[in-house]
Amino acid sequence: MSERREAGIRRAESGPNGPARSRQEWGTVSDYLPILVMSAVVIAFVMLSFIASQLLAPSRPNSAKQAPYECGIVPKATPPSAFR
């Protein structure tokens, strides 16, 4: 084969963004499976933590907890409505 033709073949094998990569070089979905599984485990752990904290947190509301906090001063009147 001539040198010129070999150069053309090499140029055809490489694309405009560099050399062509085979499926082996880029990897397959199974290569990313551990990352996907770990991401799913992390998301499940976070969601279960939020749910467990809502279900297991002590809830004993009383008037002192429900009152608005104003720097330790007990409010004398109800606060005005929100500005719109």
Distance bins in CASP14 RR format, pairs under 12 A and 6 or more apart:
PFRMAT RR
TARGET T0000
AUTHOR 0000-0000-0000
RMODE 2
METHOD distances of the structure
MODEL  1
1 7 0 0 0 0 0 1 0 0 0 0 0
1 8 0 0 0 0 0 1 0 0 0 0 0
1 9 0 0 0 0 1 0 0 0 0 0 0
1 10 0 0 0 0 0 1 0 0 0 0 0
2 8 0 0 0 0 0 1 0 0 0 0 0
2 9 0 0 0 0 0 1 0 0 0 0 0
3 9 0 0 0 0 0 1 0 0 0 0 0
3 10 0 0 0 0 0 1 0 0 0 0 0
4 10 0 0 0 0 0 1 0 0 0 0 0
4 11 0 0 0 0 0 1 0 0 0 0 0
5 11 0 0 0 0 0 1 0 0 0 0 0
5 12 0 0 0 0 0 1 0 0 0 0 0
6 12 0 0 0 0 0 1 0 0 0 0 0
6 13 0 0 0 0 0 1 0 0 0 0 0
7 13 0 0 0 0 0 1 0 0 0 0 0
7 14 0 0 0 0 0 1 0 0 0 0 0
8 14 0 0 0 0 1 0 0 0 0 0 0
9 20 0 0 0 0 0 1 0 0 0 0 0
10 18 0 0 0 0 0 1 0 0 0 0 0
10 19 0 0 0 0 1 0 0 0 0 0 0
10 20 0 0 0 0 0 1 0 0 0 0 0
11 18 0 0 0 0 0 1 0 0 0 0 0
11 19 0 0 0 0 0 1 0 0 0 0 0
11 20 0 0 0 0 0 1 0 0 0 0 0
12 19 0 0 0 0 0 1 0 0 0 0 0
12 20 0 0 0 0 1 0 0 0 0 0 0
13 19 1 0 0 1 0 0 0 0 0 0 0
13 20 1 0 1 0 0 0 0 0 0 0 0
13 21 0 0 0 0 0 1 0 0 0 0 0
13 22 0 0 0 0 0 1 0 0 0 0 0
14 20 1 0 1 0 0 0 0 0 0 0 0
14 21 0 0 0 0 1 0 0 0 0 0 0
15 21 0 0 0 0 1 0 0 0 0 0 0
19 25 0 0 0 0 1 0 0 0 0 0 0
20 26 0 0 0 0 0 1 0 0 0 0 0
21 27 0 0 0 0 1 0 0 0 0 0 0
22 28 0 0 0 0 0 1 0 0 0 0 0
23 29 0 0 0 0 0 1 0 0 0 0 0
23 30 0 0 0 0 0 1 0 0 0 0 0
23 31 0 0 0 0 0 1 0 0 0 0 0
24 31 0 0 0 0 0 1 0 0 0 0 0
25 31 0 0 0 0 0 1 0 0 0 0 0
26 32 0 0 0 0 0 1 0 0 0 0 0
27 33 0 0 0 0 0 1 0 0 0 0 0
29 35 0 0 0 0 0 1 0 0 0 0 0
29 36 0 0 0 0 1 0 0 0 0 0 0
30 36 0 0 0 0 0 1 0 0 0 0 0
30 37 0 0 0 0 0 1 0 0 0 0 0
32 38 0 0 0 0 0 1 0 0 0 0 0
32 39 0 0 0 0 1 0 0 0 0 0 0
33 39 0 0 0 0 0 1 0 0 0 0 0
33 40 0 0 0 0 0 1 0 0 0 0 0
34 40 0 0 0 0 0 1 0 0 0 0 0
34 41 0 0 0 0 0 1 0 0 0 0 0
35 41 0 0 0 0 0 1 0 0 0 0 0
35 42 0 0 0 0 0 1 0 0 0 0 0
36 42 0 0 0 0 0 1 0 0 0 0 0
36 43 0 0 0 0 0 1 0 0 0 0 0
37 43 0 0 0 0 0 1 0 0 0 0 0
37 44 0 0 0 0 0 1 0 0 0 0 0
38 44 0 0 0 0 0 1 0 0 0 0 0
38 45 0 0 0 0 0 1 0 0 0 0 0
39 45 0 0 0 0 0 1 0 0 0 0 0
39 46 0 0 0 0 0 1 0 0 0 0 0
40 46 0 0 0 0 0 1 0 0 0 0 0
40 47 0 0 0 0 0 1 0 0 0 0 0
41 47 0 0 0 0 0 1 0 0 0 0 0
41 48 0 0 0 0 0 1 0 0 0 0 0
42 48 0 0 0 0 0 1 0 0 0 0 0
42 49 0 0 0 0 0 1 0 0 0 0 0
43 49 0 0 0 0 0 1 0 0 0 0 0
43 50 0 0 0 0 0 1 0 0 0 0 0
44 50 0 0 0 0 0 1 0 0 0 0 0
44 51 0 0 0 0 0 1 0 0 0 0 0
45 51 0 0 0 0 0 1 0 0 0 0 0
45 52 0 0 0 0 0 1 0 0 0 0 0
46 52 0 0 0 0 0 1 0 0 0 0 0
46 53 0 0 0 0 0 1 0 0 0 0 0
47 53 0 0 0 0 0 1 0 0 0 0 0
47 54 0 0 0 0 0 1 0 0 0 0 0
48 54 0 0 0 0 0 1 0 0 0 0 0
48 55 0 0 0 0 0 1 0 0 0 0 0
48 56 0 0 0 0 0 1 0 0 0 0 0
49 55 0 0 0 0 0 1 0 0 0 0 0
49 56 0 0 0 0 0 1 0 0 0 0 0
49 57 0 0 0 0 0 1 0 0 0 0 0
50 56 0 0 0 0 0 1 0 0 0 0 0
50 57 0 0 0 0 0 1 0 0 0 0 0
51 57 0 0 0 0 0 1 0 0 0 0 0
53 59 0 0 0 0 0 1 0 0 0 0 0
58 65 0 0 0 0 0 1 0 0 0 0 0
59 65 0 0 0 0 1 0 0 0 0 0 0
60 66 0 0 0 0 0 1 0 0 0 0 0
61 67 0 0 0 0 0 1 0 0 0 0 0
63 74 0 0 0 0 0 1 0 0 0 0 0
64 72 0 0 0 0 0 1 0 0 0 0 0
64 74 0 0 0 0 1 0 0 0 0 0 0
67 73 0 0 0 0 0 1 0 0 0 0 0
67 74 1 0 0 1 0 0 0 0 0 0 0
67 75 1 0 0 1 0 0 0 0 0 0 0
67 76 0 0 0 0 0 1 0 0 0 0 0
67 78 0 0 0 0 0 1 0 0 0 0 0
67 79 0 0 0 0 0 1 0 0 0 0 0
68 74 0 0 0 0 0 1 0 0 0 0 0
68 75 1 0 0 1 0 0 0 0 0 0 0
68 76 0 0 0 0 0 1 0 0 0 0 0
68 77 0 0 0 0 0 1 0 0 0 0 0
68 78 0 0 0 0 1 0 0 0 0 0 0
68 79 1 0 0 1 0 0 0 0 0 0 0
68 80 0 0 0 0 0 1 0 0 0 0 0
69 75 0 0 0 0 1 0 0 0 0 0 0
69 79 0 0 0 0 0 1 0 0 0 0 0
70 76 0 0 0 0 0 1 0 0 0 0 0
70 77 0 0 0 0 0 1 0 0 0 0 0
70 78 0 0 0 0 0 1 0 0 0 0 0
70 79 0 0 0 0 1 0 0 0 0 0 0
END
